[in-house]
Amino acid sequence: MIRLVEDSPVQTMPKANAAIFPACGNRHRSTAGVKIDFGYDLLAGIVISHSLHSATEQDKTIGREFLIQLLKDDLVLRDTGYFSLAEFREIERLEEF
């Protein structure tokens, strides 16, 4: 059963936002961008989480908070940017109860 979906697309922003929402730049100029982390419960049809992050923050760091939403027998769909062996272990522990 597919219940939870999570993704963090990046949106480019004007350079003036670089101090608050830095993105991957180079030595010559700053860039700005925002990641919009979005979690959705497909069965209930509701948003379960959403947050803004700098474009340089890794998905696997952002995705840690998503685990508190999990229930036994949930299937979570995320791309490989969220990959973390520690999180797989936590998900497996849910099956023990």
N, CA, C and O atoms as a printed pandas DataFrame, in Angstrom:
     atom_number atom_name residue_name chain_id  residue_number  x_coord  y_coord  z_coord
0              1         N          MET        A               1    0.850   -1.172    0.000
1              2        CA          MET        A               1    0.000    0.000    0.000
2              3         C          MET        A               1    0.894    1.233    0.000
3              4         O          MET        A               1    1.781    1.360    0.844
4              5         N          ILE        A               2    0.667    2.127   -0.931
5              6        CA          ILE        A               2    1.409    3.393   -0.981
6              7         C          ILE        A               2    0.635    4.412   -0.164
7              8         O          ILE        A               2   -0.531    4.698   -0.433
8              9         N          ARG        A               3    1.314    4.952    0.842
9             10        CA          ARG        A               3    0.635    5.938    1.656
10            11         C          ARG        A               3    1.347    7.284    1.633
11            12         O          ARG        A               3    0.691    8.317    1.498
12            13         N          LEU        A               4    2.660    7.302    1.761
13            14        CA          LEU        A               4    3.375    8.565    1.936
14            15         C          LEU        A               4    4.346    8.832    0.790
15            16         O          LEU        A               4    5.095    7.947    0.376
16            17         N          VAL        A               5    4.323   10.056    0.288
17            18        CA          VAL        A               5    5.224   10.496   -0.772
18            19         C          VAL        A               5    5.913   11.760   -0.280
19            20         O          VAL        A               5    5.278   12.626    0.322
20            21         N          GLU        A               6    7.234   11.867   -0.542
21            22        CA          GLU        A               6    7.980   13.064   -0.138
22            23         C          GLU        A               6    8.924   13.467   -1.258
23            24         O          GLU        A               6    9.528   12.614   -1.908
24            25         N          ASP        A               7    9.050   14.768   -1.483
25            26        CA          ASP        A               7   10.004   15.292   -2.456
26            27         C          ASP        A               7   10.401   16.707   -2.056
27            28         O          ASP        A               7    9.683   17.380   -1.316
28            29         N          SER        A               8   11.555   17.151   -2.553
29            30        CA          SER        A               8   12.073   18.492   -2.262
30            31         C          SER        A               8   12.570   19.161   -3.535
31            32         O          SER        A               8   13.777   19.186   -3.775
32            33         N          PRO        A               9   11.686   19.698   -4.351
33            34        CA          PRO        A               9   12.145   20.407   -5.544
34            35         C          PRO        A               9   12.845   21.713   -5.168
35            36         O          PRO        A               9   12.577   22.291   -4.115
36            37         N          VAL        A              10   13.742   22.168   -6.041
37            38        CA          VAL        A              10   14.485   23.416   -5.819
38            39         C          VAL        A              10   13.933   24.488   -6.747
39            40         O          VAL        A              10   13.688   24.243   -7.929
40            41         N          GLN        A              11   13.744   25.673   -6.194
41            42        CA          GLN        A              11   13.299   26.826   -6.965
42            43         C          GLN        A              11   14.385   27.891   -6.916
43            44         O          GLN        A              11   14.812   28.285   -5.831
44            45         N          THR        A              12   14.837   28.360   -8.068
45            46        CA          THR        A              12   15.825   29.434   -8.135
46            47         C          THR        A              12   15.168   30.736   -7.689
47            48         O          THR        A              12   14.004   30.999   -7.990
48            49         N          MET        A              13   15.948   31.551   -6.959
49            50        CA          MET        A              13   15.434   32.823   -6.443
50            51         C          MET        A              13   16.363   33.959   -6.877
51            52         O          MET        A              13   17.488   33.698   -7.302
52            53         N          PRO        A              14   15.914   35.210   -6.778
53            54        CA          PRO        A              14   16.789   36.352   -7.067
54            55         C          PRO        A              14   18.009   36.354   -6.134
55            56         O          PRO        A              14   17.905   35.954   -4.974
56            57         N          LYS        A              15   19.160   36.804   -6.642
57            58        CA          LYS        A              15   20.407   36.813   -5.862
58            59         C          LYS        A              15   20.276   37.550   -4.534
59            60         O          LYS        A              15   21.008   37.242   -3.593
60            61         N          ALA        A              16   19.375   38.503   -4.433
61            62        CA          ALA        A              16   19.192   39.273   -3.197
62            63         C          ALA        A              16   18.798   38.385   -2.021
63            64         O          ALA        A              16   18.951   38.795   -0.870
64            65         N          ASN        A              17   18.301   37.191   -2.277
65            66        CA          ASN        A              17   17.892   36.266   -1.211
66            67         C          ASN        A              17   19.005   35.316   -0.782
67            68         O          ASN        A              17   18.769   34.436    0.046
68            69         N          ALA        A              18   20.209   35.470   -1.321
69            70        CA          ALA        A              18   21.299   34.522   -1.072
70            71         C          ALA        A              18   21.695   34.424    0.397
71            72         O          ALA        A              18   22.121   33.355    0.834
72            73         N          ALA        A              19   21.572   35.490    1.170
73            74        CA          ALA        A              19   21.956   35.435    2.584
74            75         C          ALA        A              19   21.027   34.521    3.381
75            76         O          ALA        A              19   21.467   33.864    4.325
76            77         N          ILE        A              20   19.757   34.474    3.013
77            78        CA          ILE        A              20   18.782   33.660    3.743
78            79         C          ILE        A              20   18.619   32.283    3.112
79            80         O          ILE        A              20   18.509   31.285    3.825
80            81         N          PHE        A              21   18.603   32.217    1.777
81            82        CA          PHE        A              21   18.421   30.963    1.046
82            83         C          PHE        A              21   19.565   30.765    0.050
83            84         O          PHE        A              21   19.375   30.944   -1.153
84            85         N          PRO        A              22   20.764   30.393    0.548
85            86        CA          PRO        A              22   21.895   30.201   -0.367
86            87         C          PRO        A              22   21.690   28.978   -1.260
87            88         O          PRO        A              22   21.067   27.990   -0.870
88            89         N          ALA        A              23   22.229   29.079   -2.456
89            90        CA          ALA        A              23   22.219   27.952   -3.393
90            91         C          ALA        A              23   23.662   27.670   -3.791
91            92         O          ALA        A              23   24.577   28.377   -3.368
92            93         N          CYS        A              24   23.860   26.661   -4.587
93            94        CA          CYS        A              24   25.211   26.314   -5.030
94            95         C          CYS        A              24   25.690   27.371   -6.004
95            96         O          CYS        A              24   25.128   27.528   -7.088
96            97         N          GLY        A              25   26.715   28.086   -5.622
97            98        CA          GLY        A              25   27.269   29.150   -6.456
98            99         C          GLY        A              25   28.682   28.794   -6.879
99           100         O          GLY        A              25   29.070   27.626   -6.879
100          101         N          ASN        A              26   29.426   29.793   -7.231
101          102        CA          ASN        A              26   30.828   29.588   -7.547
102          103         C          ASN        A              26   31.640   30.697   -6.892
103          104         O          ASN        A              26   31.095   31.495   -6.130
104          105         N          ARG        A              27   32.908   30.755   -7.175
105          106        CA          ARG        A              27   33.769   31.753   -6.529
106          107         C          ARG        A              27   33.462   33.185   -6.954
107          108         O          ARG        A              27   33.865   34.129   -6.274
108          109         N          HIS        A              28   32.770   33.357   -8.046
109          110        CA          HIS        A              28   32.580   34.694   -8.618
110          111         C          HIS        A              28   31.291   35.383   -8.181
111          112         O          HIS        A              28   31.216   36.612   -8.203
112          113         N          ARG        A              29   30.284   34.621   -7.787
113          114        CA          ARG        A              29   29.032   35.272   -7.388
114          115         C          ARG        A              29   28.202   34.328   -6.519
115          116         O          ARG        A              29   28.372   33.109   -6.548
116          117         N          SER        A              30   27.318   34.920   -5.760
117          118        CA          SER        A              30   26.396   34.154   -4.930
118          119         C          SER        A              30   25.137   33.853   -5.736
119          120         O          SER        A              30   24.749   34.606   -6.629
120          121         N          THR        A              31   24.519   32.738   -5.395
121          122        CA          THR        A              31   23.230   32.405   -5.997
122          123         C          THR        A              31   22.253   32.128   -4.870
123          124         O          THR        A              31   22.656   31.918   -3.726
124          125         N          ALA        A              32   20.980   32.127   -5.190
125          126        CA          ALA        A              32   19.955   31.883   -4.178
126          127         C          ALA        A              32   18.949   30.866   -4.701
127          128         O          ALA        A              32   18.638   30.819   -5.892
128          129         N          GLY        A              33   18.456   30.061   -3.778
129          130        CA          GLY        A              33   17.441   29.077   -4.130
130          131         C          GLY        A              33   16.806   28.522   -2.875
131          132         O          GLY        A              33   17.365   28.619   -1.782
132          133         N          VAL        A              34   15.649   27.948   -3.038
133          134        CA          VAL        A              34   14.922   27.391   -1.910
134          135         C          VAL        A              34   14.474   25.972   -2.252
135          136         O          VAL        A              34   14.055   25.698   -3.377
136          137         N          LYS        A              35   14.566   25.073   -1.272
137          138        CA          LYS        A              35   13.998   23.735   -1.407
138          139         C          LYS        A              35   12.674   23.741   -0.684
139          140         O          LYS        A              35   12.561   24.239    0.437
140          141         N          ILE        A              36   11.692   23.194   -1.325
141          142        CA          ILE        A              36   10.360   23.097   -0.724
142          143         C          ILE        A              36   10.113   21.624   -0.440
143          144         O          ILE        A              36    9.744   20.869   -1.339
144          145         N          ASP        A              37   10.314   21.217    0.798
145          146        CA          ASP        A              37   10.095   19.819    1.166
146          147         C          ASP        A              37    8.601   19.610    1.379
147          148         O          ASP        A              37    7.952   20.349    2.120
148          149         N          PHE        A              38    8.072   18.591    0.715
149          150        CA          PHE        A              38    6.631   18.382    0.699
150          151         C          PHE        A              38    6.327   16.911    0.934
151          152         O          PHE        A              38    6.818   16.047    0.208
152          153         N          GLY        A              39    5.516   16.626    1.949
153          154        CA          GLY        A              39    5.079   15.262    2.233
154          155         C          GLY        A              39    3.576   15.162    2.089
155          156         O          GLY        A              39    2.837   16.038    2.540
156          157         N          TYR        A              40    3.123   14.079    1.454
157          158        CA          TYR        A              40    1.703   13.929    1.146
158          159         C          TYR        A              40    1.242   12.516    1.475
159          160         O          TYR        A              40    1.927   11.543    1.162
160          161         N          ASP        A              41    0.093   12.409    2.100
161          162        CA          ASP        A              41   -0.535   11.126    2.394
162          163         C          ASP        A              41   -1.517   10.831    1.262
163          164         O          ASP        A              41   -2.561   11.475    1.162
164          165         N          LEU        A              42   -1.184    9.861    0.409
165          166        CA          LEU        A              42   -2.009    9.569   -0.759
166          167         C          LEU        A              42   -3.367    8.982   -0.394
167          168         O          LEU        A              42   -4.357    9.268   -1.067
168          169         N          LEU        A              43   -3.435    8.174    0.650
169          170        CA          LEU        A              43   -4.703    7.561    1.018
170          171         C          LEU        A              43   -5.676    8.560    1.631
171          172         O          LEU        A              43   -6.867    8.551    1.318
172          173         N          ALA        A              44   -5.167    9.413    2.496
173          174        CA          ALA        A              44   -6.031   10.400    3.151
174          175         C          ALA        A              44   -6.247   11.640    2.283
175          176         O          ALA        A              44   -7.205   12.387    2.484
176          177         N          GLY        A              45   -5.341   11.855    1.309
177          178        CA          GLY        A              45   -5.453   13.023    0.451
178          179         C          GLY        A              45   -5.118   14.322    1.153
179          180         O          GLY        A              45   -5.720   15.360    0.877
180          181         N          ILE        A              46   -4.135   14.263    2.083
181          182        CA          ILE        A              46   -3.776   15.463    2.836
182          183         C          ILE        A              46   -2.267   15.695    2.842
183          184         O          ILE        A              46   -1.477   14.757    2.736
184          185         N          VAL        A              47   -1.893   16.950    2.967
185          186        CA          VAL        A              47   -0.487   17.324    3.142
186          187         C          VAL        A              47   -0.126   17.025    4.586
187          188         O          VAL        A              47   -0.821   17.463    5.503
188          189         N          ILE        A              48    0.959   16.280    4.800
189          190        CA          ILE        A              48    1.359   15.953    6.171
190          191         C          ILE        A              48    2.584   16.731    6.623
191          192         O          ILE        A              48    2.859   16.813    7.820
192          193         N          SER        A              49    3.327   17.305    5.673
193          194        CA          SER        A              49    4.460   18.148    6.058
194          195         C          SER        A              49    4.843   19.038    4.883
195          196         O          SER        A              49    4.691   18.664    3.720
196          197         N          HIS        A              50    5.340   20.218    5.213
197          198        CA          HIS        A              50    5.898   21.117    4.208
198          199         C          HIS        A              50    6.817   22.100    4.929
199          200         O          HIS        A              50    6.504   22.581    6.018
200          201         N          SER        A              51    7.945   22.385    4.307
201          202        CA          SER        A              51    8.903   23.294    4.931
202          203         C          SER        A              51    9.839   23.863    3.869
203          204         O          SER        A              51   10.032   23.270    2.808
204          205         N          LEU        A              52   10.415   25.024    4.174
205          206        CA          LEU        A              52   11.364   25.688    3.287
206          207         C          LEU        A              52   12.773   25.520    3.834
207          208         O          LEU        A              52   12.994   25.593    5.042
208          209         N          HIS        A              53   13.726   25.292    2.929
209          210        CA          HIS        A              53   15.132   25.101    3.309
210          211         C          HIS        A              53   16.009   25.756    2.257
211          212         O          HIS        A              53   15.566   26.006    1.136
212          213         N          SER        A              54   17.260   26.035    2.621
213          214        CA          SER        A              54   18.185   26.558    1.613
214          215         C          SER        A              54   18.410   25.466    0.566
215          216         O          SER        A              54   18.309   24.277    0.867
216          217         N          ALA        A              55   18.711   25.876   -0.646
217          218        CA          ALA        A              55   18.895   24.921   -1.744
218          219         C          ALA        A              55   20.105   24.023   -1.532
219          220         O          ALA        A              55   20.226   22.989   -2.188
220          221         N          THR        A              56   21.000   24.402   -0.628
221          222        CA          THR        A              56   22.197   23.601   -0.382
222          223         C          THR        A              56   21.978   22.499    0.658
223          224         O          THR        A              56   22.849   21.646    0.833
224          225         N          GLU        A              57   20.858   22.496    1.338
225          226        CA          GLU        A              57   20.596   21.478    2.359
226          227         C          GLU        A              57   20.247   20.147    1.691
227          228         O          GLU        A              57   19.473   20.108    0.735
228          229         N          GLN        A              58   20.819   19.069    2.199
229          230        CA          GLN        A              58   20.612   17.754    1.595
230          231         C          GLN        A              58   19.236   17.190    1.928
231          232         O          GLN        A              58   18.721   17.391    3.027
232          233         N          ASP        A              59   18.648   16.481    0.968
233          234        CA          ASP        A              59   17.340   15.856    1.175
234          235         C          ASP        A              59   17.364   14.885    2.356
235          236         O          ASP        A              59   16.406   14.828    3.127
236          237         N          LYS        A              60   18.451   14.122    2.504
237          238        CA          LYS        A              60   18.481   13.137    3.598
238          239         C          LYS        A              60   18.477   13.810    4.966
239          240         O          LYS        A              60   18.025   13.211    5.941
240          241         N          THR        A              61   18.964   15.024    5.054
241          242        CA          THR        A              61   18.890   15.770    6.315
242          243         C          THR        A              61   17.474   16.294    6.529
243          244         O          THR        A              61   16.927   16.210    7.628
244          245         N          ILE        A              62   16.896   16.830    5.475
245          246        CA          ILE        A              62   15.537   17.368    5.546
246          247         C          ILE        A              62   14.529   16.269    5.880
247          248         O          ILE        A              62   13.589   16.492    6.643
248          249         N          GLY        A              63   14.727   15.094    5.309
249          250        CA          GLY        A              63   13.758   14.005    5.429
250          251         C          GLY        A              63   13.669   13.325    6.776
251          252         O          GLY        A              63   12.768   12.513    6.987
252          253         N          ARG        A              64   14.559   13.620    7.687
253          254        CA          ARG        A              64   14.537   12.960    9.007
254          255         C          ARG        A              64   13.227   13.190    9.754
255          256         O          ARG        A              64   12.718   12.281   10.410
256          257         N          GLU        A              65   12.687   14.384    9.659
257          258        CA          GLU        A              65   11.450   14.709   10.369
258          259         C          GLU        A              65   10.246   13.941    9.828
259          260         O          GLU        A              65    9.250   13.766   10.530
260          261         N          PHE        A              66   10.338   13.490    8.591
261          262        CA          PHE        A              66    9.243   12.781    7.938
262          263         C          PHE        A              66    8.952   11.439    8.620
263          264         O          PHE        A              66    7.824   10.949    8.581
264          265         N          LEU        A              67    9.966   10.857    9.239
265          266        CA          LEU        A              67    9.813    9.527    9.846
266          267         C          LEU        A              67    8.791    9.485   10.977
267          268         O          LEU        A              67    8.218    8.427   11.237
268          269         N          ILE        A              68    8.551   10.586   11.646
269          270        CA          ILE        A              68    7.585   10.563   12.745
270          271         C          ILE        A              68    6.163   10.342   12.241
271          272         O          ILE        A              68    5.267   10.051   13.034
272          273         N          GLN        A              69    5.941   10.475   10.933
273          274        CA          GLN        A              69    4.616   10.264   10.348
274          275         C          GLN        A              69    4.330    8.789   10.061
275          276         O          GLN        A              69    3.184    8.414    9.818
276          277         N          LEU        A              70    5.371    7.954   10.091
277          278        CA          LEU        A              70    5.233    6.571    9.641
278          279         C          LEU        A              70    4.442    5.695   10.600
279          280         O          LEU        A              70    4.528    5.826   11.821
280          281         N          LEU        A              71    3.674    4.804   10.005
281          282        CA          LEU        A              71    2.935    3.783   10.740
282          283         C          LEU        A              71    3.367    2.414   10.217
283          284         O          LEU        A              71    3.938    2.310    9.131
284          285         N          LYS        A              72    3.096    1.380   10.984
285          286        CA          LYS        A              72    3.419    0.015   10.571
286          287         C          LYS        A              72    2.773   -0.260    9.213
287          288         O          LYS        A              72    1.630    0.130    8.974
288          289         N          ASP        A              73    3.512   -0.934    8.323
289          290        CA          ASP        A              73    3.071   -1.331    6.975
290          291         C          ASP        A              73    2.981   -0.181    5.969
291          292         O          ASP        A              73    2.443   -0.371    4.878
292          293         N          ASP        A              74    3.491    0.999    6.305
293          294        CA          ASP        A              74    3.508    2.102    5.340
294          295         C          ASP        A              74    4.563    1.848    4.269
295          296         O          ASP        A              74    5.603    1.245    4.529
296          297         N          LEU        A              75    4.277    2.313    3.080
297          298        CA          LEU        A              75    5.251    2.346    2.005
298          299         C          LEU        A              75    5.535    3.812    1.729
299          300         O          LEU        A              75    4.618    4.602    1.502
300          301         N          VAL        A              76    6.806    4.167    1.750
301          302        CA          VAL        A              76    7.216    5.554    1.541
302          303         C          VAL        A              76    7.931    5.651    0.201
303          304         O          VAL        A              76    8.857    4.886   -0.070
304          305         N          LEU        A              77    7.506    6.583   -0.632
305          306        CA          LEU        A              77    8.151    6.824   -1.920
306          307         C          LEU        A              77    8.930    8.126   -1.857
307          308         O          LEU        A              77    8.369    9.199   -1.636
308          309         N          ARG        A              78   10.253    8.004   -2.058
309          310        CA          ARG        A              78   11.146    9.165   -2.099
310          311         C          ARG        A              78   12.254    8.857   -3.091
311          312         O          ARG        A              78   12.527    7.689   -3.367
312          313         N          ASP        A              79   12.900    9.890   -3.634
313          314        CA          ASP        A              79   14.008    9.636   -4.547
314          315         C          ASP        A              79   15.283    9.324   -3.762
315          316         O          ASP        A              79   15.298    9.386   -2.533
316          317         N          THR        A              80   16.347    8.989   -4.488
317          318        CA          THR        A              80   17.580    8.534   -3.837
318          319         C          THR        A              80   18.307    9.630   -3.058
319          320         O          THR        A              80   19.231    9.326   -2.304
320          321         N          GLY        A              81   17.921   10.878   -3.219
321          322        CA          GLY        A              81   18.522   11.953   -2.429
322          323         C          GLY        A              81   18.248   11.798   -0.939
323          324         O          GLY        A              81   18.971   12.351   -0.110
324          325         N          TYR        A              82   17.210   11.051   -0.601
325          326        CA          TYR        A              82   16.841   10.821    0.799
326          327         C          TYR        A              82   17.497    9.563    1.376
327          328         O          TYR        A              82   17.289    9.249    2.548
328          329         N          PHE        A              83   18.276    8.849    0.584
329          330        CA          PHE        A              83   18.818    7.563    0.998
330          331         C          PHE        A              83   19.648    7.676    2.272
331          332         O          PHE        A              83   20.560    8.497    2.367
332          333         N          SER        A              84   19.313    6.838    3.243
333          334        CA          SER        A              84   20.035    6.781    4.514
334          335         C          SER        A              84   19.810    5.409    5.131
335          336         O          SER        A              84   18.673    5.027    5.409
336          337         N          LEU        A              85   20.890    4.669    5.344
337          338        CA          LEU        A              85   20.763    3.348    5.964
338          339         C          LEU        A              85   20.163    3.437    7.360
339          340         O          LEU        A              85   19.391    2.566    7.760
340          341         N          ALA        A              86   20.510    4.477    8.099
341          342        CA          ALA        A              86   19.964    4.642    9.447
342          343         C          ALA        A              86   18.440    4.772    9.398
343          344         O          ALA        A              86   17.750    4.231   10.261
344          345         N          GLU        A              87   17.913    5.476    8.408
345          346        CA          GLU        A              87   16.465    5.621    8.293
346          347         C          GLU        A              87   15.802    4.307    7.900
347          348         O          GLU        A              87   14.700    4.008    8.360
348          349         N          PHE        A              88   16.468    3.512    7.046
349          350        CA          PHE        A              88   15.924    2.193    6.723
350          351         C          PHE        A              88   15.808    1.343    7.988
351          352         O          PHE        A              88   14.821    0.631    8.174
352          353         N          ARG        A              89   16.812    1.417    8.849
353          354        CA          ARG        A              89   16.768    0.655   10.113
354          355         C          ARG        A              89   15.605    1.108   10.989
355          356         O          ARG        A              89   14.925    0.285   11.601
356          357         N          GLU        A              90   15.380    2.410   11.046
357          358        CA          GLU        A              90   14.254    2.925   11.839
358          359         C          GLU        A              90   12.919    2.456   11.272
359          360         O          GLU        A              90   12.010    2.116   12.029
360          361         N          ILE        A              91   12.796    2.437    9.964
361          362        CA          ILE        A              91   11.562    1.965    9.326
362          363         C          ILE        A              91   11.363    0.482    9.609
363          364         O          ILE        A              91   10.244    0.050    9.885
364          365         N          GLU        A              92   12.439   -0.303    9.545
365          366        CA          GLU        A              92   12.352   -1.735    9.842
366          367         C          GLU        A              92   11.899   -1.981   11.290
367          368         O          GLU        A              92   11.172   -2.937   11.562
368          369         N          ARG        A              93   12.328   -1.120   12.208
369          370        CA          ARG        A              93   11.930   -1.279   13.624
370          371         C          ARG        A              93   10.424   -1.138   13.802
371          372         O          ARG        A              93    9.853   -1.723   14.723
372          373         N          LEU        A              94    9.784   -0.379   12.943
373          374        CA          LEU        A              94    8.324   -0.257   13.024
374          375         C          LEU        A              94    7.638   -1.603   12.801
375          376         O          LEU        A              94    6.572   -1.858   13.360
376          377         N          GLU        A              95    8.243   -2.457   11.993
377          378        CA          GLU        A              95    7.660   -3.764   11.690
378          379         C          GLU        A              95    7.733   -4.712   12.890
379          380         O          GLU        A              95    7.005   -5.704   12.936
380          381         N          GLU        A              96    8.596   -4.421   13.850
381          382        CA          GLU        A              96    8.757   -5.291   15.018
382          383         C          GLU        A              96    7.618   -5.162   16.011
383          384         O          GLU        A              96    7.428   -6.040   16.851
384          385         N          PHE        A              97    6.862   -4.086   15.927
385          386        CA          PHE        A              97    5.810   -3.850   16.914
386          387         C          PHE        A              97    4.465   -4.354   16.454
387          388         O          PHE        A              97    3.478   -4.227   17.178
